[in-house]
Amino acid sequence: MRTHQLVLAWIEEQLSAGRLAVGGRLPAERTLAEQLTVSRTSVREAIRILEAMGVVRAGVGSGPDAGTVVISDPTAALASALRLHVATQHLPVADIVETRVLLESWAAGKARPDAPELDEAAALLAGMDQAEGVSVGDFLALDVRFHFALANAAGNAVVSAMMGSLREAIQGYAAELTSNLPDWDATASRLRAEHHAILAAVRKGDGGRAAELVAAHIEGYYREAGLGAGSREP
């Protein structure tokens, strides 16, 4: 095991045992190096990895913001990894679409009718309903946020983190595919109507119907944009 992995293993053990928690601080770099009998370089490398993973935030200098603080932001690391793998063509867009259908249809089926996130979803819909003055890019940004709010309404932290990590990738490739659409205004009108139907089903507590509508909504957009169900091209 490389020395920085010893540091990572120790921190993982401390978190699992409850001796470290969100908001807590790691020992000073020198203290941790001496305690684990590793170099300070190894400690710094481990902390950089944990920062990239969204587990800690390293502060410099002195004062209340100094030191390495345990945080919990898995979305950033997952989003970065997904973007890179999509860019290297390792993760085909069609596979991400299928993953969206799985995650979002499950979330729509489990969403709580009284979840506060649904109020946010309704506000985002109101923004999309302003047909004039809403650019394609702004519409797609609101669209992604709407789907994210619906996913959050299910109350599953892992699903929320995964959807959050997909947000930028979803918006990016959705925007690229708009050039394939024969009539953007007609598509936008249909998407708005489908959004309203999905939200209404969730509000009524009809999770089964909401799940069906979300799946048809996502698959319909990409089918219209020329991304066939069997395509594996990124």
TIROLO-488509 format. One record per residue (C-alpha): residue number from 1; residue in three letters; x, y, z. Coordinates in Angstrom, 3 decimals. Example, Ala and Ser with C-alpha at 12.3 -4.5 7.8 and 13.67 -1.06 7.14 Angstrom:
BEGIN
   nr  rest      east     north        up
    1   ALA    12.300    -4.500     7.800
    2   SER    13.670    -1.060     7.140
This chain:
BEGIN
   nr  rest      east     north        up
    1   MET     0.000     0.000     0.000
    2   ARG     1.362     3.414    -0.947
    3   THR     1.893     5.771     1.955
    4   HIS    -0.829     8.251     1.008
    5   GLN    -3.252     5.301     0.971
    6   LEU    -2.386     4.675     4.622
    7   VAL    -3.571     8.214     5.368
    8   LEU    -6.763     7.673     3.371
    9   ALA    -7.434     4.374     5.142
   10   TRP    -6.932     6.009     8.560
   11   ILE    -9.321     8.854     7.746
   12   GLU   -11.918     6.405     6.420
   13   GLU   -11.652     4.395     9.629
   14   GLN   -12.039     7.534    11.742
   15   LEU   -15.162     8.554     9.801
   16   SER   -16.680     5.072    10.012
   17   ALA   -16.035     4.894    13.748
   18   GLY   -17.612     8.305    14.322
   19   ARG   -14.406     9.861    15.634
   20   LEU   -14.553    12.253    12.663
   21   ALA   -17.779    13.804    11.416
   22   VAL   -18.954    16.491     9.002
   23   GLY   -17.708    19.817    10.300
   24   GLY   -14.822    18.243    12.190
   25   ARG   -11.182    18.985    11.460
   26   LEU    -8.341    16.664    10.628
   27   PRO    -5.225    16.815    12.777
   28   ALA    -2.570    19.240    11.580
   29   GLU    -0.435    17.978     8.723
   30   ARG     2.656    17.496    10.887
   31   THR     0.686    15.801    13.661
   32   LEU    -0.957    13.391    11.237
   33   ALA     2.350    12.579     9.553
   34   GLU     3.989    11.805    12.886
   35   GLN     1.004     9.805    14.138
   36   LEU     0.924     7.588    11.045
   37   THR     4.696     7.545    10.530
   38   VAL     4.460     8.854     6.989
   39   SER     5.862    11.895     5.230
   40   ARG     4.033    15.203     5.151
   41   THR     4.059    14.871     1.372
   42   SER     1.962    11.722     1.709
   43   VAL    -0.470    13.544     3.986
   44   ARG    -0.779    16.416     1.490
   45   GLU    -1.377    13.963    -1.377
   46   ALA    -4.120    12.195     0.582
   47   ILE    -5.801    15.505     1.418
   48   ARG    -5.707    16.596    -2.251
   49   ILE    -7.423    13.326    -3.203
   50   LEU   -10.059    13.815    -0.517
   51   GLU   -10.659    17.386    -1.718
   52   ALA   -11.221    16.128    -5.266
   53   MET   -13.641    13.538    -3.884
   54   GLY   -15.612    16.214    -2.045
   55   VAL   -14.845    14.747     1.393
   56   VAL   -12.765    17.568     2.876
   57   ARG   -12.065    21.250     2.333
   58   ALA    -8.529    22.386     3.034
   59   GLY    -8.023    25.891     4.403
   60   VAL    -4.744    27.758     4.626
   61   GLY    -3.328    30.299     7.021
   62   SER    -4.743    30.773    10.496
   63   GLY    -8.115    31.556    11.990
   64   PRO   -11.507    29.831    11.907
   65   ASP   -11.187    28.824     8.246
   66   ALA    -7.752    27.261     8.615
   67   GLY    -7.157    23.532     8.662
   68   THR    -8.781    20.658     6.806
   69   VAL   -12.499    20.361     7.475
   70   VAL   -14.638    17.304     6.783
   71   ILE   -17.489    18.150     4.402
   72   SER   -19.899    16.040     2.376
   73   ASP   -20.209    16.943    -1.292
   74   PRO   -20.211    13.753    -3.384
   75   THR   -21.902    15.504    -6.310
   76   ALA   -18.820    17.467    -7.358
   77   ALA   -16.592    14.412    -7.612
   78   LEU   -19.199    12.309    -9.398
   79   ALA   -19.938    15.119   -11.855
   80   SER   -16.272    15.576   -12.672
   81   ALA   -15.762    11.858   -13.240
   82   LEU   -18.841    11.566   -15.449
   83   ARG   -17.872    14.576   -17.573
   84   LEU   -14.394    13.179   -18.142
   85   HIS   -15.641     9.717   -19.057
   86   VAL   -18.239    11.123   -21.429
   87   ALA   -15.516    13.256   -23.033
   88   THR   -13.306    10.193   -23.526
   89   GLN   -16.297     8.430   -25.122
   90   HIS   -16.169     5.751   -22.441
   91   LEU   -19.753     6.468   -21.383
   92   PRO   -22.088     6.653   -24.395
   93   VAL   -24.824     9.262   -24.193
   94   ALA   -27.454     6.577   -24.846
   95   ASP   -26.349     4.782   -21.676
   96   ILE   -26.659     7.997   -19.676
   97   VAL   -30.162     8.480   -21.086
   98   GLU   -31.095     4.975   -19.906
   99   THR   -29.640     5.770   -16.500
  100   ARG   -31.728     8.944   -16.366
  101   VAL   -34.860     6.947   -17.124
  102   LEU   -34.059     4.456   -14.358
  103   LEU   -33.253     7.099   -11.754
  104   GLU   -35.931     9.626   -12.604
  105   SER   -38.807     7.212   -13.103
  106   TRP   -37.978     5.638    -9.724
  107   ALA   -37.740     9.080    -8.101
  108   ALA   -41.009    10.275    -9.647
  109   GLY   -42.705     7.144    -8.367
  110   LYS   -41.387     7.732    -4.850
  111   ALA   -41.679    11.538    -4.716
  112   ARG   -43.718    12.812    -1.771
  113   PRO   -46.771    14.860    -2.851
  114   ASP   -46.076    17.379    -0.080
  115   ALA   -42.316    17.612    -0.636
  116   PRO   -41.127    21.263    -0.602
  117   GLU   -39.005    20.537    -3.689
  118   LEU   -42.226    20.397    -5.702
  119   ASP   -42.770    24.099    -5.053
  120   GLU   -39.349    24.729    -6.556
  121   ALA   -40.283    22.542    -9.537
  122   ALA   -43.477    24.574   -10.033
  123   ALA   -41.520    27.842    -9.954
  124   LEU   -39.096    26.504   -12.552
  125   LEU   -42.038    25.500   -14.728
  126   ALA   -43.374    29.033   -14.488
  127   GLY   -40.046    30.236   -15.829
  128   MET   -40.227    27.811   -18.749
  129   ASP   -43.807    28.903   -19.485
  130   GLN   -42.549    32.377   -20.374
  131   ALA   -42.234    31.500   -24.053
  132   GLU   -40.959    34.918   -25.077
  133   GLY   -37.529    35.929   -23.862
  134   VAL   -36.423    32.439   -22.838
  135   SER   -33.497    31.278   -24.939
  136   VAL   -32.909    27.626   -25.757
  137   GLY   -29.999    27.561   -23.315
  138   ASP   -32.044    29.133   -20.520
  139   PHE   -34.929    26.745   -21.176
  140   LEU   -32.647    23.712   -20.969
  141   ALA   -31.047    25.022   -17.773
  142   LEU   -34.502    25.388   -16.197
  143   ASP   -35.446    21.954   -17.540
  144   VAL   -32.474    20.265   -15.859
  145   ARG   -33.177    22.046   -12.571
  146   PHE   -36.821    20.935   -12.787
  147   HIS   -35.827    17.292   -13.144
  148   PHE   -33.320    17.653   -10.311
  149   ALA   -36.006    19.120    -8.026
  150   LEU   -38.317    16.204    -8.816
  151   ALA   -35.545    13.728    -8.034
  152   ASN   -34.880    15.464    -4.724
  153   ALA   -38.559    15.162    -3.818
  154   ALA   -38.050    11.404    -3.415
  155   GLY   -35.840    12.057    -0.397
  156   ASN   -33.103     9.595    -1.403
  157   ALA   -29.660    11.124    -0.823
  158   VAL   -27.846     8.733    -3.173
  159   VAL   -30.276     9.320    -6.049
  160   SER   -30.010    13.080    -5.462
  161   ALA   -26.208    12.904    -5.552
  162   MET   -26.246    10.871    -8.750
  163   MET   -28.733    13.201   -10.421
  164   GLY   -26.707    16.189    -9.292
  165   SER   -23.611    14.677   -10.849
  166   LEU   -25.464    14.190   -14.136
  167   ARG   -26.799    17.756   -14.318
  168   GLU   -24.028    19.331   -16.381
  169   ALA   -23.695    16.353   -18.693
  170   ILE   -27.463    16.278   -19.262
  171   GLN   -27.635    19.971   -20.069
  172   GLY   -24.586    19.772   -22.330
  173   TYR   -25.655    16.939   -24.563
  174   ALA   -29.310    18.081   -24.573
  175   ALA   -28.116    21.405   -25.964
  176   GLU   -25.999    19.704   -28.621
  177   LEU   -28.970    17.673   -29.811
  178   THR   -31.254    20.701   -30.278
  179   SER   -29.706    21.293   -33.701
  180   ASN   -31.311    17.997   -34.789
  181   LEU   -34.818    19.139   -33.852
  182   PRO   -37.021    20.208   -36.777
  183   ASP   -38.997    22.792   -34.763
  184   TRP   -37.648    23.905   -31.399
  185   ASP   -40.737    25.974   -30.507
  186   ALA   -42.998    22.961   -31.023
  187   THR   -40.658    20.758   -28.997
  188   ALA   -40.472    23.299   -26.166
  189   SER   -44.262    23.542   -26.071
  190   ARG   -44.567    19.761   -25.830
  191   LEU   -41.905    19.555   -23.127
  192   ARG   -43.705    22.183   -21.050
  193   ALA   -46.994    20.284   -21.308
  194   GLU   -45.274    17.047   -20.307
  195   HIS   -43.601    18.749   -17.347
  196   HIS   -46.966    19.988   -16.087
  197   ALA   -48.485    16.507   -16.435
  198   ILE   -45.598    14.920   -14.520
  199   LEU   -45.825    17.433   -11.692
  200   ALA   -49.615    17.052   -11.508
  201   ALA   -49.300    13.275   -11.196
  202   VAL   -46.772    13.626    -8.373
  203   ARG   -48.975    16.169    -6.582
  204   LYS   -51.902    13.756    -6.792
  205   GLY   -49.824    10.959    -5.300
  206   ASP   -50.033     8.886    -8.479
  207   GLY   -46.447     7.677    -8.482
  208   GLY   -47.019     4.990   -11.084
  209   ARG   -48.402     7.482   -13.581
  210   ALA   -45.630     9.990   -12.800
  211   ALA   -42.971     7.337   -13.417
  212   GLU   -44.508     6.405   -16.777
  213   LEU   -44.740    10.048   -17.850
  214   VAL   -41.127    10.789   -16.907
  215   ALA   -39.825     7.787   -18.847
  216   ALA   -41.858     8.696   -21.942
  217   HIS   -40.793    12.348   -21.605
  218   ILE   -37.064    11.621   -21.491
  219   GLU   -37.094     8.938   -24.175
  220   GLY   -39.320    11.047   -26.445
  221   TYR   -36.964    14.015   -26.451
  222   TYR   -33.898    12.010   -27.407
  223   ARG   -35.812     9.984   -29.963
  224   GLU   -37.011    13.202   -31.601
  225   ALA   -33.444    14.515   -31.544
  226   GLY   -32.197    11.451   -33.393
  227   LEU   -30.737     9.417   -30.530
  228   GLY   -32.173     5.969   -31.172
  229   ALA   -32.746     3.518   -28.346
  230   GLY   -30.029     1.231   -29.673
  231   SER   -27.452     3.929   -30.303
  232   ARG   -24.254     3.795   -28.302
  233   GLU   -22.529     6.759   -29.906
  234   PRO   -21.484     9.485   -27.461
